[in-house]
């Protein structure tokens, strides 16, 4: 009976490894990983962008409420050269007026949600992120419907944290 239990435990461990391989974290892939392997092991590519050197950037949104977006850069041969989580104050600081929506997507990926501001003729892209700023903060990118470029960007309170105006504490 003991050998059977060991085989069962070994089989369970092997199944767990297979399951984990299908859910690898984008930041955990080592440099040199082929792009086909990244697509297969990570699944759910949320964006793909051409790089100037002939390479490819893949976007992977993860985490609760999309609070993490990883950008994985592959060279022209399709080999991973870098990966990073881009929903950070450092990357947000690169989002400035005059950028096109495509340039924003290339830097910080797809927003968690978008809403129009009709009287200002804007659409506002919202990015949830966690960290020292807290869980109720979004980074907002305002894109002018008139010019088609970023008119403003900055942090604001996440509307999902609005508790219906309850001021009782």
TORTOR-623229 format. One record per residue (C-alpha): residue in three letters; y negated, z negated, x. Coordinates in steps of 0.2 Angstrom, whole numbers, always signed. Each point is the difference from the previous one (the first is absolute). Last residue first. Layout:
# TORTOR-623229
   doke      py      pz      px
    ALA       Y       Z       X
...
END
This chain:
# TORTOR-623229
   doke      py      pz      px
    UNK    -283     -41     -87
    UNK      -7      +0     -17
    UNK      -9     +16      +3
    UNK     +12     +12      -9
    UNK      -8     +17      +1
    UNK     +16      +9      -4
    UNK      +9      -5     +16
    UNK      -6     +13     +11
    UNK     +12      +2     +14
    UNK      +6     +17      -5
    UNK     -18      +6      +2
    UNK      +2      -3     +19
    UNK     -17      -7      +6
    UNK      -9     +12     +12
    UNK      +0      +7     +18
    UNK      -9     +15      +6
    UNK      -3     +19      -1
    UNK     -14     +11      -5
    UNK      -4     +18      -3
    UNK     +16      +8      +5
    UNK      +0     +19      -3
    UNK      +2     +12     -14
    UNK     -19      +2      -1
    UNK      -2      -1     -19
    UNK     +16     -10      -5
    UNK      -5     -12     +13
    UNK     +14     -10      +8
    UNK      -1     -19      +1
    UNK     +13      -8     +11
    UNK      +4     -18      -5
    UNK     +10     -13     +11
    UNK      +7     -13     -12
    UNK      +0     -19      +1
    UNK     +10     -12     -11
    UNK     +14      -4     +12
    UNK     -11      -8     +13
    UNK     -12      +6     +13
    UNK     +10      -8     +14
    UNK     +14     +13      -4
    UNK      +6     +10     -14
    UNK      -5     +18      -5
    UNK      -3      +9     -17
    UNK      -8     +17      +2
    UNK     -11      +7     -14
    UNK      -7     +17      -1
    UNK     -16      +2     -10
    UNK      -5     +16      -9
    UNK     -18      +3      -1
    UNK     -13      +8     -12
    UNK     -11     -15      +0
    UNK      +0      -1     -19
    UNK     +18      +5      -1
    UNK      +8     -13     +12
    UNK     +18      +6      +1
    UNK     +15     -11      +4
    UNK     +13      +2     +14
    UNK     +15     -11      +4
    UNK     +11      -5     +14
    UNK      -8     +13     +11
    UNK      +9     +14     +10
    UNK      -1      -1     +19
    UNK     -11     -10     +12
    UNK      -5     +13     +13
    UNK      +7     +17      -6
    UNK      -5      -5     -18
    UNK     -18      -3      +5
    UNK      -1     +16     +10
    UNK      +7     +10     -15
    UNK     -13      -9     -12
    UNK     -13      +7     +12
    UNK     -10     -12     +11
    UNK     -19      +1      -2
    UNK      -3     -19      -2
    UNK     +12     -10     +11
    UNK     +18      -6      +0
    UNK      +3      -5     +18
    UNK      -4     -18      -4
    UNK     +15      +0     -12
    UNK     +11      +3     +16
    UNK      -5     -16      +8
    UNK      -1     -10     -16
    UNK     +19      +4      -3
    UNK     +10     +11     -12
    UNK      +6     +11     +14
    UNK     +17      -7      +5
    UNK      +5      +9     +16
    UNK     +12     +13      +7
    UNK      +0     +10     +16
    UNK      +9     +14      +9
    UNK     +14      +4     -12
    UNK      +8     +17      +5
    UNK      -2     +15     -11
    UNK      -2     +13     +15
    UNK     -18      +2      -4
    UNK      -3     -19      +2
    UNK      +4     -13     -14
    UNK     -13     -13      -6
    UNK      +6     -13     -12
    UNK     -14      -7     -12
    UNK      +5     -16      -9
    UNK      -8      -6     -16
    UNK      +1     -18      -5
    UNK      -7      -9     -15
    UNK      +8     +12     -12
    UNK      +0     -12     -14
    UNK     +13     -10      +9
    UNK      +5      +8     +16
    UNK      +2     +18      +5
    UNK      -8     +17      +1
    UNK      +7     +12     +13
    UNK     -11     +14      +7
    UNK      +7     +13     +12
    UNK     -11      +8     +13
    UNK      +6     +16      +7
    UNK      -2      +9     +17
    UNK      -9     +16      +4
    UNK     -12      -7     +12
    UNK     -13      -2     -14
    UNK     +11     -10     -11
    UNK      +6      +7     -17
    UNK      +1     -13     -14
    UNK     +14      -6     -11
    UNK      -1     -13     -13
    UNK      +9     -13     -11
    UNK     +17      +3      +9
    UNK     +13     -10     -10
    UNK     +15      -1     +11
    UNK      +0     -11     +15
    UNK     +17      +4      +8
    UNK      +0     +18      -5
    UNK     -18      +4      +4
    UNK      +0      -9     +16
    UNK     +17      +9      +5
    UNK      -8     +17      -4
    UNK     -15      -5     +11
    UNK     +10      -3     +15
    UNK      -2     -18      +7
    UNK      -7      +1     +18
    UNK     -11     -15      -2
    UNK     +10     -14      -9
    UNK      +0      -2     -19
    UNK      -5     -18      -4
    UNK     -17      +4      -7
    UNK      +7     +11     -14
    UNK     +11     -14      -6
    UNK     +18      +5      -2
    UNK      +7      +0     -18
    UNK     +15     +12      +2
    UNK      +5      -8     +16
    UNK      +0     -17      -9
    UNK     +13      +6     -12
    UNK     +11      +6     +14
    UNK      -2     -16      +9
    UNK      +4     -10     -16
    UNK     +16     +10      -2
    UNK      +6      -3     +17
    UNK      -3     -19      -2
    UNK     +10      +1     -16
    UNK     +14      +9      +8
    UNK      +1     -13     +14
    UNK      +0     -14     -12
    UNK     +14      +8     -10
    UNK      +9      +3     +16
    UNK      -2     -18      +5
    UNK      +6      -6     -17
    UNK     +16     +11      +1
    UNK      +4      -7     +18
    UNK      -1     -18      -8
    UNK     +12      +4     -14
END
